[in-house]
Amino acid sequence: MTAERPILIRNARLLTMADGSDETSGDVLIADGMIQAVGGRIDHPDAKIVDAAGGILMPGFVDTHRHVWQTQLRSVAADWSLFDYFVRMRMIYSAFYAPDDVWLGNHIGALEALHAGVTTMVDHCHILNSPDHADAALKGLIDAGGRGVFCYGLFGNPRGHDPLVAEIAPDWLAADIRRLRAGTDFSGQDRILFGMAPAEAEATPLPHLLGELHLARELGAHSISLHVAMGGYDQGHRVVQQLADAGALGPDLLFVHGAALTAAEQSAIAEAGAGLSVTPETEMQMGMGHPLAFIAQAAGIRTGLGIDIVSNYAGDMFRQMRLMLQAERARRNAALEARGGAPRQITPTAREVLRMATLGGAEALHLEDRIGSIAPGKRADLILVRTDTINMCPTIDAVAAIVLNAAPSDIDMVMVDGRVLKRDGALTGIDWPDLAGRLQASAMRITAAADRVDRGPIEAMAAPLFANLT
């Protein structure tokens, strides 16, 4: 087999995201899927030249939390609370996904992420209605070509609605995760790492949750993704404190949301080296509290951003950065106003939130030695953003433009492991009209079936889990 030629990206505006670095201009040499050199002027006799003149070259975004399977249900959750989401998405729509639907949702959702410059994504996958569903979900991610962590979900979706047949954590899932782990060569391809998403931690007795964590660690899960401490929905279970008291915290844990975490819990997470994923848009819509990202970061927690549900929000990090940045600015400004003051200097900065969406996310996943910044020895997961589009021209400050002006359509090139997956603004190697038609047909079938379900019994079953609804 002939080795692929090295790639030499020339004349880019570089946002390396290395701590302490500023925007520079220069070249990046890529070979064997890795960044070989970064500098003002690099020469290589055999390299394929990519002229990036005027474009911004930066590391790909790292999305630390997404339920990718919901791709074909775009916009259904626009006015939902978390209770609505649990009843309708988790207990109704999910039951009507066939394995082919799961592959479509995960595959096209992963392609959407790549189109938007998200080169690494944590898939918290709780659509595993059968072993075939699990295989389809994983295959959908692998086929797309991006990097990520596939967190096998142990939550049991309903097997029927008339009558309602549901079990939060059925035993067969614990057996099937062993099957998938043993039958998949995760070490042979390090783009998709193995992870686990335990059944909902806030609704699971501690002994059962500890058993799931033990299983995840026995199987070598890279990341264990758990929803916790969701703002106004928090009922004082103090899951993180219980895990700390049980000696079960560790760097493999990735907590999600967490607005109601106590100061003691935040300290425990930081001390354990665990990560936190904050999803600003869902948290602000659904009453999960003020997004904790900057507060958690100040407490020493490895903190990244996530998109969460594409059944409501677009799958790009630009809007999450903006929402997180301005929500935190609003919180700090309101605190000043409450004391009769006004800000002399606005904080946090655009650079701080951009770091959170790149290197910060990598740190939350303990992947900062591989991704998250542009440096020799790291994987070549890069995006090139145009600055000559109508919303980006002129780009006076590259960081500010990425955070506050850019959109997925401005991304000219995306590469993962040095392989170009988006070129000249379009994804490579896909038949979009065919995929779009299949996705539309899947959506129509699933929504038609879901619309026939009586939500009353399900809402009655779910109500005790949301005891503080008003």
Secondary structure per residue as TSV (DSSP state, phi and psi in degrees):
chain	resnum	aa	ss	phi	psi
A	1	M	-	360.0	133.6
A	2	T	-	-78.8	129.8
A	3	A	-	-67.4	143.6
A	4	E	-	-68.5	144.3
A	5	R	-	-65.8	146.3
A	6	P	-	-60.5	156.1
A	7	I	E	-114.8	131.2
A	8	L	E	-117.8	109.2
A	9	I	E	-89.8	120.7
A	10	R	E	-110.3	150.2
A	11	N	E	64.2	28.6
A	12	A	E	-85.3	154.6
A	13	R	E	-83.5	112.1
A	14	L	E	-95.1	124.5
A	15	L	-	-111.5	90.2
A	16	T	-	-73.0	-22.0
A	17	M	-	63.5	12.2
A	18	A	-	-66.7	139.5
A	19	D	T	-59.4	132.7
A	20	G	T	85.8	-2.1
A	21	S	-	-90.7	153.8
A	22	D	-	-115.4	173.3
A	23	E	-	-59.6	133.4
A	24	T	E	-130.5	178.0
A	25	S	E	-124.1	147.5
A	26	G	E	162.8	-158.7
A	27	D	E	-121.0	157.0
A	28	V	E	-134.9	127.2
A	29	L	E	-102.9	131.0
A	30	I	E	-124.8	132.2
A	31	A	E	-152.0	144.8
A	32	D	T	54.6	34.8
A	33	G	T	77.7	4.0
A	34	M	E	-124.3	155.7
A	35	I	E	-77.5	119.7
A	36	Q	E	-94.9	-35.5
A	37	A	E	-156.7	147.8
A	38	V	E	-133.4	127.1
A	39	G	E	-172.4	177.6
A	40	G	S	-68.2	-36.8
A	41	R	S	-151.6	118.7
A	42	I	-	-122.1	139.2
A	43	D	-	-121.7	144.3
A	44	H	-	-151.6	125.4
A	45	P	T	-67.6	-26.3
A	46	D	T	-110.0	1.9
A	47	A	-	-75.9	146.9
A	48	K	E	-79.1	127.2
A	49	I	E	-90.8	130.2
A	50	V	E	-113.9	114.0
A	51	D	E	-84.6	110.8
A	52	A	-	-103.6	21.4
A	53	A	T	-50.9	123.8
A	54	G	T	87.1	-17.8
A	55	G	-	-85.9	157.8
A	56	I	E	-99.5	119.6
A	57	L	E	-102.2	127.1
A	58	M	E	-148.7	164.8
A	59	P	E	-65.6	150.6
A	60	G	-	-64.4	156.5
A	61	F	E	-72.4	152.5
A	62	V	E	-118.0	110.9
A	63	D	E	-95.8	113.4
A	64	T	E	-89.1	1.2
A	65	H	E	-164.3	115.9
A	66	R	E	-152.3	140.5
A	67	H	E	-98.1	88.7
A	68	V	G	-68.7	-27.6
A	69	W	G	-62.4	-18.2
A	70	Q	G	-82.2	11.8
A	71	T	G	-55.5	-40.5
A	72	Q	G	-81.1	7.3
A	73	L	G	-114.3	32.1
A	74	R	T	-53.1	135.5
A	75	S	T	80.3	-5.4
A	76	V	T	-68.4	-24.8
A	77	A	T	-98.8	19.9
A	78	A	T	-57.8	-34.0
A	79	D	T	-120.9	25.5
A	80	W	-	-89.6	146.5
A	81	S	-	-87.3	176.6
A	82	L	H	-64.4	-34.2
A	83	F	H	-62.5	-47.1
A	84	D	H	-57.5	-43.7
A	85	Y	I	-61.5	-44.5
A	86	F	I	-63.1	-46.0
A	87	V	I	-67.1	-49.3
A	88	R	I	-87.2	-42.8
A	89	M	I	-81.3	-52.6
A	90	R	I	-76.2	-29.3
A	91	M	T	-109.3	-11.9
A	92	I	T	-120.6	-68.7
A	93	Y	G	-53.0	-42.1
A	94	S	G	-59.5	-31.4
A	95	A	G	-68.7	-17.5
A	96	F	G	-103.2	7.8
A	97	Y	-	-81.1	122.9
A	98	A	-	-88.4	165.4
A	99	P	H	-53.9	-39.0
A	100	D	H	-63.1	-36.4
A	101	D	H	-64.1	-39.0
A	102	V	H	-65.4	-44.1
A	103	W	H	-59.8	-45.5
A	104	L	H	-60.4	-48.9
A	105	G	H	-60.4	-47.0
A	106	N	H	-70.9	-39.3
A	107	H	H	-68.4	-50.0
A	108	I	H	-70.7	-34.2
A	109	G	H	-62.5	-39.0
A	110	A	H	-69.1	-36.4
A	111	L	H	-65.4	-40.3
A	112	E	H	-59.1	-41.9
A	113	A	H	-60.4	-46.2
A	114	L	H	-62.7	-42.7
A	115	H	H	-55.6	-34.2
A	116	A	T	-91.4	8.8
A	117	G	T	83.4	9.7
A	118	V	E	-85.7	106.8
A	119	T	E	-95.6	-16.8
A	120	T	E	-132.9	136.2
A	121	M	E	-147.3	136.0
A	122	V	E	-92.5	117.9
A	123	D	E	-96.2	102.0
A	124	H	E	-82.9	95.0
A	125	C	E	-102.1	102.3
A	126	H	-	-116.5	46.9
A	127	I	-	-121.3	30.2
A	128	L	-	-94.0	77.4
A	129	N	S	-78.1	-12.5
A	130	S	S	-163.8	167.5
A	131	P	H	-57.0	-35.7
A	132	D	H	-65.3	-35.7
A	133	H	H	-62.6	-42.7
A	134	A	H	-62.9	-45.0
A	135	D	H	-62.5	-40.6
A	136	A	H	-65.9	-40.2
A	137	A	H	-62.9	-47.4
A	138	L	H	-64.6	-43.0
A	139	K	H	-63.3	-37.6
A	140	G	H	-59.3	-40.3
A	141	L	H	-68.0	-49.0
A	142	I	H	-60.6	-42.2
A	143	D	H	-63.5	-27.6
A	144	A	H	-73.3	-30.9
A	145	G	T	100.1	-1.4
A	146	G	-	-84.9	179.5
A	147	R	E	-101.2	152.7
A	148	G	E	177.4	-177.7
A	149	V	E	-122.6	121.5
A	150	F	E	-92.0	104.6
A	151	C	E	-94.5	101.5
A	152	Y	E	-64.1	120.9
A	153	G	E	-88.3	130.7
A	154	L	-	-95.3	11.6
A	155	F	-	-79.9	132.7
A	156	G	-	-92.1	115.2
A	157	N	-	-76.7	155.2
A	158	P	-	-58.0	143.0
A	159	R	S	-96.2	-6.7
A	160	G	E	-176.3	161.7
A	161	H	E	-120.9	-10.2
A	162	D	T	-136.6	80.4
A	163	P	T	-82.0	171.6
A	164	L	E	-69.4	123.9
A	165	V	E	-120.3	105.0
A	166	A	-	-145.0	145.4
A	167	E	-	-145.4	126.0
A	168	I	S	-60.2	-42.2
A	169	A	S	-140.2	76.7
A	170	P	-	-64.0	148.2
A	171	D	H	-62.4	-30.7
A	172	W	H	-64.1	-27.6
A	173	L	H	-65.8	-40.6
A	174	A	H	-63.6	-33.5
A	175	A	H	-73.8	-38.9
A	176	D	H	-70.8	-32.0
A	177	I	H	-64.4	-31.8
A	178	R	H	-64.9	-42.7
A	179	R	H	-59.2	-49.5
A	180	L	H	-64.6	-41.1
A	181	R	H	-63.3	-43.4
A	182	A	H	-71.9	-30.1
A	183	G	H	-93.8	0.0
A	184	T	S	-118.1	127.1
A	185	D	-	-84.2	77.5
A	186	F	T	-65.5	-29.3
A	187	S	T	-73.8	-22.6
A	188	G	T	-76.6	-20.7
A	189	Q	-	-138.6	114.9
A	190	D	-	-93.3	12.7
A	191	R	S	-72.6	-43.5
A	192	I	E	-107.6	115.5
A	193	L	E	-94.8	155.7
A	194	F	E	-85.8	133.6
A	195	G	E	-144.5	-179.7
A	196	M	E	-138.7	147.2
A	197	A	E	-121.7	100.8
A	198	P	-	-58.3	159.8
A	199	A	S	-56.9	155.9
A	200	E	-	-47.2	114.7
A	201	A	G	-61.6	-35.1
A	202	E	G	-73.2	-14.3
A	203	A	G	-116.7	12.5
A	204	T	S	-114.9	129.9
A	205	P	-	-57.0	144.6
A	206	L	H	-55.0	-44.8
A	207	P	H	-58.6	-38.5
A	208	H	H	-67.2	-43.8
A	209	L	H	-61.6	-42.7
A	210	L	H	-62.1	-36.3
A	211	G	H	-64.4	-39.2
A	212	E	H	-67.2	-39.8
A	213	L	H	-64.3	-39.4
A	214	H	H	-61.3	-43.1
A	215	L	H	-62.1	-46.0
A	216	A	H	-57.9	-42.9
A	217	R	H	-72.5	-35.5
A	218	E	H	-60.0	-37.7
A	219	L	T	-86.6	-1.0
A	220	G	T	76.1	36.2
A	221	A	-	-62.6	131.8
A	222	H	S	-70.7	-43.2
A	223	S	E	-133.6	143.1
A	224	I	E	-121.6	111.0
A	225	S	E	-98.1	124.3
A	226	L	E	-133.6	129.0
A	227	H	E	-75.0	128.3
A	228	V	E	-145.5	157.0
A	229	A	-	47.4	59.8
A	230	M	-	-90.0	68.5
A	231	G	G	52.9	-124.0
A	232	G	G	-64.7	-16.9
A	233	Y	G	-85.7	-9.7
A	234	D	-	-64.1	132.0
A	235	Q	-	-114.3	22.8
A	236	G	S	76.9	21.3
A	237	H	-	-70.4	-23.9
A	238	R	-	51.8	55.1
A	239	V	H	-58.1	-45.8
A	240	V	H	-63.1	-41.8
A	241	Q	H	-64.6	-39.8
A	242	Q	H	-61.3	-42.5
A	243	L	H	-66.2	-38.6
A	244	A	H	-63.5	-44.5
A	245	D	H	-63.7	-29.9
A	246	A	T	-86.2	0.1
A	247	G	T	69.8	27.0
A	248	A	-	-103.5	-1.0
A	249	L	-	-72.9	152.0
A	250	G	-	-169.1	169.9
A	251	P	T	-69.0	-11.9
A	252	D	T	-81.7	-7.6
A	253	L	E	-85.5	135.6
A	254	L	E	-123.2	99.6
A	255	F	E	-79.8	147.2
A	256	V	E	-124.5	135.9
A	257	H	E	79.2	-101.7
A	258	G	-	81.3	16.9
A	259	A	T	-62.0	-24.8
A	260	A	T	-96.3	12.6
A	261	L	-	-61.3	136.3
A	262	T	-	-76.2	165.4
A	263	A	H	-59.9	-38.2
A	264	A	H	-65.5	-40.1
A	265	E	H	-66.4	-40.5
A	266	Q	H	-60.5	-42.8
A	267	S	H	-62.7	-39.7
A	268	A	H	-65.6	-40.7
A	269	I	H	-62.7	-46.2
A	270	A	H	-61.6	-44.4
A	271	E	H	-64.3	-34.4
A	272	A	H	-77.4	-13.5
A	273	G	T	76.7	16.6
A	274	A	-	-76.1	165.2
A	275	G	E	-107.3	165.5
A	276	L	E	-132.9	131.0
A	277	S	E	-108.3	124.2
A	278	V	E	-110.9	131.1
A	279	T	-	-117.2	90.1
A	280	P	H	-56.5	-42.1
A	281	E	H	-69.4	-47.9
A	282	T	H	-65.8	-40.4
A	283	E	H	-63.7	-39.7
A	284	M	H	-73.5	-35.6
A	285	Q	H	-71.1	-47.0
A	286	M	H	-93.9	8.6
A	287	G	T	79.5	29.9
A	288	M	-	-93.3	16.1
A	289	G	-	93.4	171.4
A	290	H	S	-68.1	130.6
A	291	P	-	-54.7	129.1
A	292	L	-	-89.3	0.8
A	293	A	H	-50.5	-53.3
A	294	F	H	-73.8	-31.4
A	295	I	H	-65.5	-44.4
A	296	A	H	-64.6	-42.1
A	297	Q	H	-60.6	-41.6
A	298	A	H	-63.9	-25.6
A	299	A	T	-82.8	1.0
A	300	G	T	92.0	12.2
A	301	I	-	-86.0	138.7
A	302	R	E	-68.6	112.4
A	303	T	E	-125.3	131.4
A	304	G	E	-129.7	175.0
A	305	L	E	-108.4	154.2
A	306	G	-	-138.0	161.3
A	307	I	-	-96.8	-31.7
A	308	D	E	76.9	-94.7
A	309	I	E	-115.1	114.6
A	310	V	T	-80.6	1.6
A	311	S	T	-73.2	-3.2
A	312	N	T	-137.0	-38.1
A	313	Y	S	-116.9	152.3
A	314	A	-	-65.1	151.3
A	315	G	S	-88.7	39.9
A	316	D	-	-119.5	157.5
A	317	M	H	-88.2	-12.3
A	318	F	H	-59.6	-48.8
A	319	R	H	-69.0	-33.6
A	320	Q	H	-67.3	-38.8
A	321	M	H	-62.0	-45.3
A	322	R	H	-63.0	-46.9
A	323	L	H	-62.5	-43.9
A	324	M	H	-64.6	-44.2
A	325	L	H	-61.5	-50.5
A	326	Q	H	-75.1	-31.2
A	327	A	H	-63.6	-41.9
A	328	E	H	-70.6	-38.3
A	329	R	H	-61.3	-42.4
A	330	A	H	-62.4	-40.6
A	331	R	H	-62.6	-45.9
A	332	R	H	-68.5	-40.6
A	333	N	H	-65.2	-38.8
A	334	A	H	-63.6	-36.0
A	335	A	H	-64.6	-38.7
A	336	L	H	-66.4	-43.8
A	337	E	H	-61.7	-37.7
A	338	A	H	-63.4	-22.5
A	339	R	T	-99.1	10.6
A	340	G	T	82.7	18.9
A	341	G	-	-117.5	-177.1
A	342	A	-	-147.2	154.1
A	343	P	-	-73.2	131.3
A	344	R	S	-82.5	-33.8
A	345	Q	S	-134.8	133.9
A	346	I	-	-84.5	129.9
A	347	T	-	-136.8	154.3
A	348	P	S	-75.7	178.0
A	349	T	-	-95.7	163.9
A	350	A	H	-60.5	-38.1
A	351	R	H	-63.0	-37.0
A	352	E	H	-62.4	-41.5
A	353	V	H	-76.3	-30.5
A	354	L	H	-65.7	-39.2
A	355	R	H	-61.6	-40.4
A	356	M	H	-61.0	-33.6
A	357	A	H	-84.4	-5.0
A	358	T	T	-125.8	-90.4
A	359	L	H	-64.5	-34.7
A	360	G	H	-62.4	-42.2
A	361	G	H	-63.3	-40.5
A	362	A	H	-61.0	-39.8
A	363	E	H	-66.1	-39.3
A	364	A	H	-60.8	-28.8
A	365	L	T	-97.8	3.3
A	366	H	T	55.2	43.0
A	367	L	-	-119.4	14.8
A	368	E	T	-66.5	-15.0
A	369	D	T	-80.1	-10.4
A	370	R	T	-113.3	-37.1
A	371	I	S	-140.3	177.7
A	372	G	S	101.4	-17.9
A	373	S	S	-151.0	165.7
A	374	I	-	-97.7	108.0
A	375	A	-	-155.4	146.1
A	376	P	T	-55.1	136.0
A	377	G	T	95.7	-12.8
A	378	K	S	-90.9	159.5
A	379	R	B	-65.2	146.8
A	380	A	-	-85.5	71.7
A	381	D	-	-103.7	96.1
A	382	L	E	-133.5	154.1
A	383	I	E	-130.8	146.4
A	384	L	E	-116.9	120.3
A	385	V	E	-108.7	129.7
A	386	R	-	-72.4	149.4
A	387	T	S	-119.1	8.5
A	388	D	-	-106.3	10.4
A	389	T	S	-81.5	167.5
A	390	I	T	-64.8	-28.0
A	391	N	T	-96.1	-4.5
A	392	M	T	-113.9	-10.8
A	393	C	S	-101.1	127.2
A	394	P	S	-86.0	149.1
A	395	T	-	-98.9	97.1
A	396	I	S	-82.2	-41.2
A	397	D	S	-122.8	111.4
A	398	A	H	-62.8	-42.3
A	399	V	H	-62.5	-49.1
A	400	A	H	-61.9	-38.5
A	401	A	H	-65.7	-41.5
A	402	I	H	-62.7	-45.0
A	403	V	H	-73.6	-40.5
A	404	L	H	-111.4	-13.5
A	405	N	T	-119.8	-28.0
A	406	A	-	-76.8	159.6
A	407	A	-	-141.7	163.7
A	408	P	G	-54.1	-33.0
A	409	S	G	-66.0	-17.0
A	410	D	G	-82.4	-11.2
A	411	I	E	-81.7	116.3
A	412	D	E	-85.3	-38.2
A	413	M	E	-142.5	141.2
A	414	V	E	-131.5	132.6
A	415	M	E	-132.6	145.2
A	416	V	E	-128.6	127.2
A	417	D	T	55.0	32.6
A	418	G	T	77.5	0.8
A	419	R	E	-94.5	127.9
A	420	V	E	-79.9	117.3
A	421	L	E	-107.5	-13.9
A	422	K	E	-139.5	127.3
A	423	R	E	-135.9	136.3
A	424	D	T	54.2	35.6
A	425	G	T	82.2	5.5
A	426	A	E	-131.1	141.7
A	427	L	E	-63.0	145.0
A	428	T	S	-96.7	148.0
A	429	G	S	69.5	24.5
A	430	I	-	-124.8	154.1
A	431	D	-	-106.6	87.4
A	432	W	H	-63.3	-43.2
A	433	P	H	-56.4	-39.3
A	434	D	H	-66.7	-47.6
A	435	L	H	-62.0	-41.4
A	436	A	H	-63.5	-41.0
A	437	G	H	-63.8	-42.6
A	438	R	H	-66.9	-38.0
A	439	L	H	-66.0	-41.3
A	440	Q	H	-63.5	-43.1
A	441	A	H	-63.7	-41.0
A	442	S	H	-61.1	-45.8
A	443	A	H	-61.5	-42.9
A	444	M	H	-63.6	-41.6
A	445	R	H	-67.1	-45.0
A	446	I	H	-66.0	-46.2
A	447	T	H	-67.7	-35.8
A	448	A	H	-63.4	-42.6
A	449	A	H	-66.6	-42.1
A	450	A	H	-65.5	-34.9
A	451	D	H	-65.0	-18.6
A	452	R	T	-87.5	-5.5
A	453	V	S	-85.2	134.1
A	454	D	-	-76.5	116.3
A	455	R	-	-78.2	-16.3
A	456	G	H	-53.5	-55.0
A	457	P	H	-61.8	-33.3
A	458	I	H	-70.9	-40.9
A	459	E	H	-62.9	-38.6
A	460	A	H	-65.3	-39.8
A	461	M	H	-66.2	-38.1
A	462	A	H	-80.6	-23.2
A	463	A	G	-53.5	-42.1
A	464	P	G	-61.8	-23.9
A	465	L	G	-75.1	-14.9
A	466	F	G	-126.1	55.9
A	467	A	T	-65.2	-19.3
A	468	N	T	-102.4	25.8
A	469	L	-	-69.0	143.0
A	470	T	-	-132.2	360.0
